[in-house]
Amino acid sequence: MSLTAEPGWARLLTAARRRLERGGGDLTGTVSLTDPDEAERRVIIGVTGVYRGPQVGRLTVSLADLDQYLREATGRRLTETLAATAPLRDRPAELASENLARDAVLATAATCGHTDRDWYAQWLDDLTRDGGLTRIVRGGVNFVEVVRVLDALPTTAEPLPVFADRVLGDTKALDDGPVAALVLRALARWQGQPAPTSAGAVRMLWESVGLVRDDLASQVLVLNLRGGGGLLGGWLTEAARAGVPLRVTLHQLRREALTVACPTVFVCENPAVLRAAAERLGPDCAPLVCTEGVPSAAVHELLGATGDARIWWRNDFDWAGVRMTASALRRYRSARPWRMAATDYRAADGGVRLVGTAADAPWDRELAPAMVDRGRAVMEERLLPHLLADLGKCPP
């Protein structure tokens, strides 16, 4: 048995390793053992040549003395003794290297085309505050690929594997892994949504920037939207005659050309609104599309078939809803906000606590200040009587 494998050495060598690694191999410091046992006390007495009684609760030894003792007793220095069991780390050098790597990541981030967007700055701030940058560096994540993906977004109804192959040269590059996870965190900030915790939330985030993981999973809920052009057009028309909601997939929408001839389409966020409209108005309800949160690729594909129809768009009165409405108004030239004014917000009772980062409502400059002042998020259901009245006045 070697000297340092004998009883009394283990804790002392562990403490010496920790001190040397923190100090970059500097031998000028000391290490201490609290509540040493008899074997540890005898080892330290042997190293220092100073007697310490059993009543002493803390024993200290200099690294230089320990190094000299080991050289004389074993022929190996302290650093060589420790390295024989595991390589010694140079933590100051590692920290300096990590700092340089973090700076390189931030320099790469600064080349992205979205740097002037608030959500991008918030995403980078998140990564800085929660240790994300350190994990990127230590995990060897290719941050250039993250920026390359974000620079290529948004796109238009592109299959995710096709996009991944086009941008990263690998059809499965965004199926999973750290690059996909970082991009999804960025998209969550982009859309004003929480970080995704389910497959459905992940799908919605990809679709929010035009990427489709599954054209059967991408769906849109429709009421009274009559269509023409093949099988789907017939289904929509028959469902509209009966006032029955119909769920349509992106696969169906792309299978054959769909035409929708109607002067007006209303868009809501929550299925409860569409359900109430179906029950109370039936076939007399105006054409209504429900996004069920972040609009899917199927939503946009369907609305793209409505031609020049006036689109009346609304979401919940929360910051995510304000962002989604603003995005829709930018995307569709014929879109107008539907009961999304400050007066509608103030007239609604109740609501839950408003959380998240405030967003601008360019269609009504009074809305965002009113929401900040009141501090409550108002869901669509609280406006239901007014929404149903609008839907009933505008015939299909």
C-alpha positions in Angstrom: 0.0 0.0 0.0 1.4 3.4 -1.0 1.8 6.1 1.7 -1.1 8.2 0.6 -3.4 5.2 0.4 -3.1 4.7 4.2 -5.7 6.0 6.6 -5.7 9.7 7.3 -4.7 10.9 3.8 -8.0 11.0 1.9 -9.5 14.2 3.2 -6.2 16.0 3.3 -5.5 15.2 -0.4 -9.0 16.2 -1.4 -8.7 19.5 0.3 -5.3 20.0 -1.3 -6.7 19.2 -4.7 -9.5 21.7 -4.3 -7.1 24.5 -3.2 -4.6 23.8 -5.9 -7.2 23.7 -8.6 -8.7 27.0 -7.4 -5.2 28.6 -7.3 -4.0 27.3 -10.6 -1.3 25.1 -9.0 0.0 27.7 -6.5 1.6 26.1 -3.5 1.6 29.2 -1.2 -1.7 28.5 0.5 -2.9 26.3 3.3 -5.5 23.6 3.8 -7.4 22.7 7.0 -9.3 19.7 8.3 -12.1 20.2 10.8 -12.8 17.6 13.4 -9.9 15.4 12.3 -9.9 11.7 13.4 -6.9 10.1 15.0 -5.4 8.9 11.7 -5.7 12.4 10.1 -4.2 14.0 13.2 -1.1 11.7 13.0 -0.7 12.4 9.3 -0.7 16.2 9.8 1.7 15.9 12.8 4.0 13.9 10.6 3.8 16.5 7.8 4.3 19.6 10.0 6.5 18.1 12.7 4.3 19.9 15.2 2.3 18.0 17.9 -1.4 18.7 18.0 -3.5 17.1 20.8 -6.8 15.2 20.3 -8.6 18.2 21.7 -7.7 20.5 18.7 -10.8 20.7 16.4 -9.1 22.2 13.3 -5.7 21.3 11.9 -3.9 23.4 9.2 -1.0 22.5 7.0 0.7 24.5 4.3 0.7 23.2 0.7 4.4 23.8 0.6 5.0 21.7 3.7 2.8 18.9 2.2 4.7 19.1 -1.1 8.1 18.9 0.6 7.0 16.0 2.8 5.7 13.9 -0.1 8.9 14.6 -2.1 11.0 13.3 0.7 8.8 10.4 1.6 7.8 9.2 -1.9 9.9 11.0 -4.4 6.8 12.6 -6.0 5.6 16.1 -5.6 2.1 17.0 -4.4 0.9 17.8 -7.9 2.3 14.5 -9.2 0.7 12.6 -6.3 -2.7 14.1 -7.0 -2.5 13.7 -10.8 -1.8 10.0 -10.4 -5.5 9.5 -9.5 -7.1 12.2 -11.6 -5.8 15.1 -13.7 -5.5 18.4 -11.9 -7.7 21.1 -13.2 -6.5 24.7 -13.7 -9.7 26.5 -12.8 -8.5 30.0 -13.4 -7.3 29.0 -16.9 -10.6 27.2 -17.5 -12.6 30.3 -16.3 -10.5 32.6 -18.6 -11.1 30.2 -21.5 -14.8 30.1 -20.7 -15.0 33.8 -20.6 -13.4 34.0 -24.0 -15.8 31.4 -25.4 -18.8 33.3 -23.9 -17.5 36.5 -25.6 -17.3 34.6 -28.9 -20.9 33.4 -28.5 -22.1 36.9 -27.8 -20.1 38.2 -30.8 -21.8 35.5 -33.0 -25.2 36.5 -31.5 -24.5 40.1 -32.5 -24.4 39.1 -36.2 -28.0 37.9 -36.2 -30.5 39.8 -38.3 -32.9 40.1 -35.4 -30.6 42.0 -33.1 -32.8 45.1 -33.2 -35.8 43.2 -31.9 -36.8 43.4 -28.2 -37.5 39.7 -28.0 -34.0 38.9 -29.2 -32.4 41.0 -26.5 -34.6 39.4 -23.9 -33.7 35.9 -25.1 -29.9 36.8 -24.8 -30.6 38.3 -21.4 -32.3 35.0 -20.3 -29.3 33.0 -21.5 -26.9 35.3 -19.5 -28.9 35.3 -16.3 -29.8 31.6 -16.1 -26.4 30.2 -17.0 -27.4 29.3 -20.5 -24.3 30.9 -22.0 -22.1 28.7 -19.8 -24.0 25.6 -20.8 -23.6 26.5 -24.4 -19.8 26.9 -24.0 -19.3 23.8 -21.8 -21.6 21.7 -24.0 -19.8 22.7 -27.2 -23.0 23.9 -28.8 -22.5 25.3 -32.3 -24.1 28.7 -31.7 -23.4 29.7 -35.3 -26.1 27.2 -36.3 -28.6 28.8 -33.9 -28.0 32.2 -35.4 -28.2 30.7 -38.9 -31.6 29.2 -38.2 -33.0 32.4 -36.6 -31.7 34.4 -39.6 -33.7 32.2 -42.0 -37.0 32.7 -40.1 -39.8 33.4 -40.6 -40.5 31.2 -43.6 -43.8 30.2 -45.2 -45.3 26.8 -44.5 -42.1 24.9 -45.0 -41.7 21.3 -43.6 -39.2 21.4 -40.7 -37.0 18.6 -42.2 -36.7 20.5 -45.5 -35.9 23.7 -43.7 -33.3 22.0 -41.5 -31.7 20.4 -44.6 -31.7 23.8 -46.4 -30.2 25.8 -43.6 -28.1 23.2 -41.7 -27.5 20.5 -44.2 -29.2 17.8 -42.0 -32.9 16.9 -42.2 -32.9 15.9 -38.5 -30.9 18.8 -37.1 -33.9 20.4 -35.5 -35.7 17.3 -34.4 -34.1 17.5 -30.9 -30.8 18.6 -29.3 -29.3 21.8 -27.9 -29.6 23.8 -31.2 -33.3 23.1 -31.5 -33.8 23.8 -27.8 -32.1 27.2 -28.0 -34.1 28.2 -31.1 -37.4 27.2 -29.5 -36.5 29.4 -26.4 -35.9 32.2 -28.8 -39.2 31.6 -30.6 -41.0 31.6 -27.3 -39.6 35.1 -26.6 -40.5 36.1 -30.2 -44.1 35.0 -29.7 -44.4 36.2 -26.1 -45.1 32.6 -25.0 -43.7 30.6 -22.1 -41.0 28.1 -22.9 -42.6 25.0 -24.4 -43.3 22.1 -22.1 -45.3 19.8 -24.4 -45.2 18.5 -27.9 -48.2 20.6 -28.8 -46.5 23.8 -27.6 -43.3 22.9 -29.5 -45.4 22.4 -32.7 -47.2 25.7 -32.2 -43.9 27.6 -31.8 -42.4 26.1 -35.0 -45.6 26.9 -36.9 -45.6 30.5 -35.6 -42.6 31.1 -37.9 -43.9 29.0 -40.8 -42.3 25.6 -40.0 -44.5 22.5 -40.1 -43.5 19.4 -38.2 -46.6 17.4 -39.2 -49.2 18.5 -41.6 -51.8 16.3 -39.9 -51.1 17.7 -36.5 -51.4 21.3 -37.8 -55.1 22.1 -37.6 -57.6 24.9 -37.6 -61.1 25.0 -36.1 -63.8 26.5 -38.5 -67.4 27.4 -38.3 -69.6 28.4 -41.2 -66.9 29.0 -43.8 -68.2 27.8 -47.1 -65.7 26.6 -49.6 -65.3 25.4 -53.2 -62.8 23.3 -55.0 -63.0 19.6 -54.3 -63.7 17.4 -51.3 -62.7 19.8 -48.5 -64.7 22.7 -50.0 -67.7 20.4 -50.0 -67.2 19.4 -46.4 -66.9 23.0 -45.3 -70.0 24.0 -47.2 -72.1 21.1 -45.8 -70.8 21.8 -42.2 -71.7 25.5 -42.7 -75.3 24.7 -43.8 -75.7 22.8 -40.5 -73.9 25.3 -38.4 -71.5 22.5 -37.2 -67.8 23.3 -36.4 -65.2 21.5 -38.5 -61.6 20.8 -37.7 -59.4 21.0 -40.8 -55.8 19.8 -41.2 -53.0 21.4 -43.1 -52.8 18.1 -45.1 -56.4 18.5 -46.3 -55.8 22.2 -47.1 -52.8 21.3 -49.3 -54.3 18.3 -50.9 -56.3 20.3 -53.4 -57.0 24.0 -54.2 -59.5 25.5 -51.9 -61.5 28.7 -52.7 -63.5 30.6 -50.1 -65.9 33.2 -51.2 -67.2 35.4 -48.3 -66.9 39.1 -47.7 -66.0 38.8 -44.0 -64.2 36.3 -41.7 -63.9 36.6 -37.9 -61.0 35.1 -36.0 -60.9 34.3 -32.3 -58.4 32.7 -30.1 -60.4 30.4 -27.8 -62.5 27.4 -28.7 -65.1 28.4 -26.1 -66.1 31.4 -28.3 -66.6 29.2 -31.4 -68.5 26.6 -29.4 -70.8 29.2 -28.0 -71.3 30.7 -31.5 -72.2 27.3 -32.9 -74.7 26.6 -30.1 -76.5 30.0 -30.0 -76.2 31.1 -33.6 -75.7 27.8 -35.6 -75.8 28.4 -39.4 -76.7 32.0 -38.8 -73.3 32.8 -37.4 -70.8 34.7 -39.5 -67.7 32.7 -40.8 -65.5 32.1 -37.7 -62.0 30.7 -37.5 -60.4 29.7 -34.1 -56.6 29.8 -33.8 -56.5 28.0 -30.4 -53.5 30.0 -29.4 -50.6 30.8 -31.6 -51.9 30.6 -35.2 -50.9 27.3 -36.9 -49.7 26.9 -40.4 -53.2 25.5 -41.1 -54.8 28.8 -39.9 -52.6 30.8 -42.3 -53.2 28.3 -45.2 -57.0 28.6 -44.7 -57.0 32.4 -44.4 -54.8 32.6 -47.5 -57.7 31.0 -49.4 -60.2 33.7 -48.4 -58.9 36.2 -51.0 -59.8 39.8 -50.3 -62.3 39.0 -47.5 -62.2 41.4 -44.5 -60.6 39.6 -41.6 -61.7 40.7 -38.1 -59.1 39.4 -35.7 -58.9 39.2 -31.9 -57.1 37.5 -29.1 -57.2 37.6 -25.3 -56.3 40.8 -23.6 -52.9 39.6 -22.4 -49.4 40.5 -23.8 -49.2 37.3 -25.9 -52.6 38.2 -27.3 -51.6 41.7 -28.1 -48.5 40.4 -29.9 -50.5 37.9 -31.9 -53.0 40.5 -33.0 -50.2 42.9 -34.0 -48.6 40.1 -36.0 -51.9 39.2 -37.8 -52.5 42.9 -38.7 -49.0 43.0 -40.3 -49.5 39.8 -42.1 -53.0 40.3 -43.6 -53.6 43.6 -45.3 -57.4 43.2 -45.0 -57.2 42.4 -41.2 -58.7 44.7 -38.6 -58.8 44.4 -34.8 -62.0 42.9 -33.5 -63.0 44.4 -30.2 -59.4 44.8 -29.2 -59.6 48.5 -28.3 -58.8 50.1 -24.9 -62.5 50.8 -24.5 -63.3 47.1 -24.9 -60.7 46.2 -22.4 -61.9 48.7 -19.8 -65.5 47.6 -20.2 -64.7 44.0 -19.3 -65.0 43.0 -15.7 -62.6 40.8 -13.7 -59.6 39.1 -15.2 -56.5 37.4 -13.9 -53.1 39.0 -13.0 -51.4 40.3 -16.1 -47.8 38.9 -16.3 -45.0 39.0 -18.9 -43.3 41.7 -20.9 -45.6 44.5 -22.1 -46.2 44.8 -25.8 -47.3 47.7 -28.0 -50.7 47.7 -29.7 -50.2 50.0 -32.7 -53.9 49.9 -33.7 -54.8 51.6 -30.4 -52.1 53.5 -28.5 -54.3 53.6 -25.4 -54.6 49.9 -25.0 -51.1 48.9 -23.6 -51.1 51.8 -21.1 -54.6 50.8 -19.9 -53.5 47.2 -19.5 -50.4 48.2 -17.5 -52.5 50.5 -15.4 -55.1 47.9 -14.5 -52.7 45.0 -14.4 -55.3 42.4 -15.3 -55.5 40.0 -18.3 -59.0 39.7 -19.8 -59.9 36.5 -21.6 -62.2 36.4 -24.6 -64.9 34.7 -22.8 -65.6 37.8 -20.7 -66.6 39.6 -23.9 -68.7 36.8 -25.2 -72.1 38.6 -25.3 -70.5 41.4 -27.5 -68.7 38.9 -29.7 -71.9 36.8 -30.3 -73.8 40.0 -31.1 -71.2 40.9 -33.8 -71.3 37.4 -35.2 -75.0 37.4 -35.4 -75.2 40.8 -37.2 -72.9 39.7 -40.0 -74.7 36.9 -42.0 -72.6 34.0 -43.4 
